[in-house]
Amino acid sequence: MNTLEYLRQFRIGEYAIFDFAVSFLGIYLLSPLLSRLFLKLRIKIPKQNWLFLTLPLSILTHLLIGTITPMTANFLDTGGHYILKIVIIGLCFFGIRGIKRVKK
């Protein structure tokens, strides 16, 4: 068993804690850069909003690249996983709530 397999064995339900931790840490570290980039496009996105948008963006990214993870599959499942869908839609709402257009 290599290190990555060992770290991914710790789970909450069917989701690996390691994957969540790496995703949120990555967005936390990239959020200042992403906020500055979008500010040049005259869109102000607070750094905390990137944390709310982490899971919705990861589902969208996995769909675009064609990698279906358990969370992506559960989100797309029409017959269940309603709590996950509510959480993701709630995270989208809180992530979009603080975004503003900046006037020149």
Secondary structure, DSSP 4 states (H G I P E B T S, - for coil): --HHHHHTT-EETTEEHHHHHHHHHHHHHHHHHHHHHHHHTTEE--HHHHHHTHHHHHHHHHHHHT---HHHHHHH-TTS-HHHHHHHHHHHHHHHHT-EEPP-
